[in-house]
Amino acid sequence: ATERKTVLLKGIKQLSEREQLVLSLYYEQELTLKEISQVLDVSVARVSQIHGKLIGKLKTYIEEELHDTRA
């Protein structure tokens, strides 16, 4: 579990500032997508798109990192 957390934190650092902000607002501040859209002054659909993209990036990064360490 510690290895996964370390990899996750490294993955988050690979994200753009905007992606990190969405991640923080959604998971740490627990804002809704609508509230985040107001903070960023973009549509809810755009926030959803950014969120989906960053989750995909993190998933890929984690899978690659954990696979590489076991190979």
C-alpha positions in Angstrom: 0.0 0.0 0.0 2.9 2.4 0.8 4.4 1.7 -2.7 1.1 2.6 -4.3 0.7 5.8 -2.4 4.3 6.8 -3.3 3.5 6.1 -7.0 0.2 8.0 -6.8 1.9 11.1 -5.3 4.6 11.0 -8.0 1.8 10.6 -10.6 0.0 13.6 -9.3 3.1 15.7 -9.6 3.2 14.8 -13.4 -0.2 16.4 -13.9 -0.6 20.0 -15.1 -1.3 22.7 -12.5 -5.0 22.9 -13.6 -5.4 19.1 -13.3 -3.9 19.2 -9.9 -6.3 22.0 -8.9 -9.3 20.0 -10.1 -8.0 17.0 -8.2 -7.6 19.0 -5.0 -10.9 20.8 -5.3 -12.8 17.6 -6.0 -11.1 15.2 -3.5 -9.7 17.4 -0.8 -12.1 20.3 -0.7 -15.0 18.1 -1.8 -16.5 20.7 -4.2 -19.0 19.5 -6.8 -18.2 19.6 -10.5 -20.6 22.6 -10.7 -18.7 24.5 -8.0 -15.4 23.7 -9.6 -16.7 25.0 -12.9 -17.5 28.3 -11.2 -14.0 28.5 -9.6 -12.3 27.9 -13.0 -14.9 29.8 -15.0 -15.5 27.0 -17.4 -18.4 24.7 -18.1 -19.3 21.7 -16.0 -18.7 19.5 -19.1 -15.2 20.9 -19.3 -14.5 20.2 -15.6 -15.8 16.7 -16.1 -13.5 16.3 -19.2 -10.5 17.5 -17.2 -11.3 15.2 -14.3 -11.8 12.2 -16.6 -8.5 12.9 -18.4 -6.5 13.3 -15.2 -7.9 10.1 -13.7 -6.9 8.3 -16.9 -3.4 9.8 -16.8 -3.0 8.7 -13.1 -4.3 5.2 -13.8 -1.9 4.7 -16.7 1.0 6.2 -14.7 0.4 3.9 -11.7 0.0 0.8 -13.9 3.2 1.6 -15.7 5.2 2.4 -12.6 4.0 -0.7 -10.7 4.6 -2.9 -13.7 8.1 -1.5 -14.2 9.1 -2.2 -10.6 7.9 -5.8 -10.9 9.4 -6.5 -14.3 
